[in-house]
């Protein structure tokens, strides 16, 4: 049955593009994985906990800086328009990130004291640079998806993976407290931005001279994205990192380090396959939705193969996780394997739901997406608080969190199916 599904023409074209993107994504994810056994021996669990807090701050700051405008690339009809939109995003970045740099410079000590983590006094200074790199990466990825340049998209991911991994390794023996991971992340992001400009952005930017009237017009034309999509992404980001705050506060930086490494490791198969599927699915589904008013047939055809793929992958991981994490990361990280078995169901549902995600965006159901994000955040927060204050131990807290996440992603799949078909106006 799976073979028959994959050989139907829409699915065959889909799987071909997915294969291209997946191959590059696989390389991009294997590279840092090869460095992780070194990183886990260079840095302690608390160092990874500090890095998790920096990432938790940098990601929403990047969303604020871009205004979620990169999500509009798929809707822009001309190359001139996409260049103008990119310039508008860079303008927003300047307005947001320059003042934030001053804030972290002046108040880094107070923030570190409030979070009871002295390592943050130095690490916070690099947050704006990490955020800028994230914005450039997101814009570049959306640009390439719009152009169906999937080979370039794979090279883009490999480039970022290489710069981040090598930069962290270069600072791996830093004398700063937890500084190697953070400084390496910032430098890697900046190196990636420079490389991306030379290989991808320089030609289109030089081809279309700066026109401030057009730039401002693009910002006004897609202002619904920061108005609706920005809260959506911020809530999504906070929902995805709320465990950092709660676990770090309740169980300390060492347990936070274990959980942070676990999330990075479990997101590996999700990133390799899910992001590849999603990038190609969004483009194909939008074409079907625009032409026929529905991408539901494509969604149904792909749901079973994607679910089977996730079941096989995460099922295998469930049985070998205890041995795998000790073998790869060292005996100091043994608790990670035990925690992995608890969280695997949540990551399975995340994989299936997000692999076929993006429908709510091009169906212009951003309000629905926002309500789902709020529901997901409330469920996650409640589950963590129940785990901390009712059960009082890390294992039951993670189990409660897994149940909440699984429910959230299951409901997202229902919403994706529902809005994959345009409503008929009578």
BELLINHU-V348315 format. One record per residue. N is the residue number from 1. SS is DSSP state (H for helix, E for strand, L for the rest). OMEGA is omega in degrees with one decimal (none if undefined). Layout:
n-><N N>
ss-><SS SS>
omega-><OMEGA OMEGA>
This chain:
n-><1 2 3 4 5 6 7 8 9 10 11 12 13 14 15 16 17 18 19 20 21 22 23 24 25 26 27 28 29 30 31 32 33 34 35 36 37 38 39 40 41 42 43 44 45 46 47 48 49 50 51 52 53 54 55 56 57 58 59 60 61 62 63 64 65 66 67 68 69 70 71 72 73 74 75 76 77 78 79 80 81 82 83 84 85 86 87 88 89 90 91 92 93 94 95 96 97 98 99 100 101 102 103 104 105 106 107 108 109 110 111 112 113 114 115 116 117 118 119 120 121 122 123 124 125 126 127 128 129 130 131 132 133 134 135 136 137 138 139 140 141 142 143 144 145 146 147 148 149 150 151 152 153 154 155 156 157 158 159 160 161 162 163 164 165 166 167 168 169 170 171 172 173 174 175 176 177 178 179 180 181 182 183 184 185 186 187 188 189 190 191 192 193 194 195 196 197 198 199 200 201 202 203 204 205 206 207 208 209 210 211 212 213 214 215 216 217 218 219 220 221 222 223 224 225 226 227 228 229 230 231 232 233 234 235 236 237 238 239 240 241 242 243 244 245 246 247 248 249 250 251 252 253 254 255 256 257 258 259 260 261 262 263 264 265 266 267 268 269 270 271 272 273 274 275 276 277 278 279 280 281 282 283 284 285 286 287 288 289 290 291 292 293 294 295 296 297 298 299 300 301 302 303 304 305 306 307 308 309 310 311 312 313 314 315 316 317 318 319 320 321 322 323 324 325 326 327 328 329 330 331 332 333 334 335 336 337 338 339 340 341 342 343 344 345 346 347 348 349 350 351 352 353 354 355 356 357 358 359 360 361 362 363 364 365 366 367 368 369 370 371 372 373 374 375 376 377 378 379 380 381 382 383 384 385 386 387 388 389 390 391 392 393 394 395 396 397 398 399 400 401 402 403 404 405 406 407 408 409 410 411 412 413 414 415 416 417 418 419 420 421 422 423 424 425 426>
ss-><L H H H H H L L H H H H H H H H H H H H H H H H H H H H H H H H H H H H H H H H H H L L H H H H H H H H H H H H H H H H H H H H H H L L H H H H H H H L L L H H H H H H H H H H H H H H H H H H H H H H H H H H H H H H H H H H H H L L L L L H H H H H H H H H H H H H H H H H H H H H H H H H H H L L L H H H H H H H H H H H H H H H H H H H H H L L L L L L L L H H H H H H H H H H H H H H H H H H H H H H H H H H H H H L L L L H H H H H H H H H H L H H H H H H H H H H H H H H H H H H H H H H H H H H H H H H H H H H H H H H H H H H H H H H H H H H H H H H H H H H H H H H H H H H H H H H L E L H H H H H H H H H H H H H H H H H H H H H H H H H H H H H H H H H H L H H H H H H H H H H H H H H H H H H H H H H H H H L L L H H H H L L L H H H H H H H H H H H H H H H H H H H H H H H H H H L L H H H H H H H H H H H H H H H H H H H H H H H H H L L E L L L L L>
omega-><178.7 179.2 179.6 178.9 -175.5 -177.7 170.7 -167.7 179.2 -179.0 179.4 177.0 178.6 -176.9 177.2 178.9 177.4 -179.5 178.4 -178.4 -177.6 -179.9 178.3 178.9 177.4 177.9 -178.2 -179.1 178.4 -178.6 177.5 178.1 178.2 -179.9 -175.4 176.0 176.2 -178.7 -178.1 175.8 175.4 -174.9 179.9 175.6 179.1 174.9 176.2 175.9 176.9 178.8 178.6 178.5 177.7 178.5 179.2 178.5 -174.2 -175.6 176.4 176.2 176.3 178.4 176.3 -177.9 -178.3 -177.4 -176.7 -179.2 -179.9 177.5 -178.4 -177.8 -178.6 -176.6 -178.3 -172.2 -173.7 176.5 176.9 179.5 179.4 177.2 178.2 178.5 177.8 177.9 177.5 178.1 177.5 176.8 176.6 178.9 179.6 -177.7 -176.1 -169.9 179.2 176.1 -180.0 175.8 178.2 -180.0 -179.0 177.6 -174.9 -171.6 -178.9 -178.4 179.8 179.1 179.5 178.9 -179.4 179.6 177.3 -179.5 -177.3 -178.7 -178.3 -178.7 177.2 -171.3 -178.2 -178.1 -175.6 -178.1 -178.0 180.0 175.8 179.7 179.5 178.2 178.0 179.2 -179.7 179.4 -179.3 179.1 -178.7 179.4 -179.5 177.1 -177.2 175.5 178.8 -178.0 -174.4 178.8 -171.1 175.1 177.0 178.1 178.2 178.0 178.4 -179.4 177.7 179.8 179.9 -179.3 -179.2 -176.9 -179.6 -176.8 -178.1 178.9 177.9 178.1 179.9 178.6 -176.2 -179.3 179.9 178.9 -178.7 -179.9 -178.8 -172.1 -175.7 179.5 -175.8 -179.9 177.9 177.2 -179.0 -179.5 178.8 178.1 -179.0 176.8 177.7 -179.9 178.9 179.6 179.2 178.6 -176.5 -173.6 -170.3 -169.0 -172.0 -177.8 179.6 178.8 178.4 -179.2 -179.1 -179.4 -179.3 177.2 -173.1 178.3 179.1 -179.9 179.6 179.2 178.6 177.5 179.3 -176.5 -176.7 -177.9 176.1 -178.9 175.4 -178.3 -176.5 -174.9 -179.7 175.2 178.7 -177.8 178.8 178.4 178.2 -179.6 179.1 176.9 179.3 -178.0 -178.6 177.9 178.7 -179.9 -173.0 -178.3 177.4 179.1 -171.9 -170.9 173.5 -175.4 -179.6 176.7 176.6 177.4 176.7 -176.9 -179.9 177.2 178.8 179.2 178.1 -177.9 -179.8 176.3 -179.6 178.3 178.4 -178.1 -177.7 -173.5 -172.2 -179.0 177.3 177.5 -175.2 -178.4 -179.0 -179.2 -178.5 -177.8 -179.2 -178.3 179.1 177.0 179.7 -177.8 -179.8 -175.8 -171.9 -177.2 -178.7 169.8 -178.4 177.5 177.8 179.4 -178.4 -178.5 -175.0 -174.5 -177.9 177.7 179.8 179.5 178.3 178.3 178.2 -179.5 179.4 -176.5 -178.2 175.2 176.8 -179.7 -179.3 -174.8 -176.3 -171.9 -178.3 179.8 -171.7 -174.6 176.6 -179.2 -174.5 -170.1 179.4 -175.4 -179.7 -174.9 -178.2 -179.8 -177.0 180.0 178.4 179.4 -177.9 -177.6 178.6 -171.9 -175.5 179.0 179.2 180.0 175.7 179.7 175.3 -178.9 -177.3 -176.0 -175.2 176.3 179.6 -179.4 178.5 -178.4 -177.3 -180.0 -176.1 170.8 178.4 174.5 -176.6 177.5 176.7 178.2 179.6 178.9 177.8 179.2 179.5 177.9 -178.9 179.1 -179.1 177.4 -179.4 179.8 179.7 -179.3 179.3 179.0 175.8 179.5 -176.7 -169.7 178.0 -177.5 173.0 177.0 -171.9 -176.0 179.5 175.8 178.3 178.1 177.4 178.3 179.4 179.6 -179.2 -179.3 -179.7 177.3 -178.1 -177.6 174.1 178.2 177.5 177.7 177.4 179.0 179.2 178.6 -177.3 -174.3 173.7 177.5 -179.8 179.8 179.9 179.5 -179.1 none>
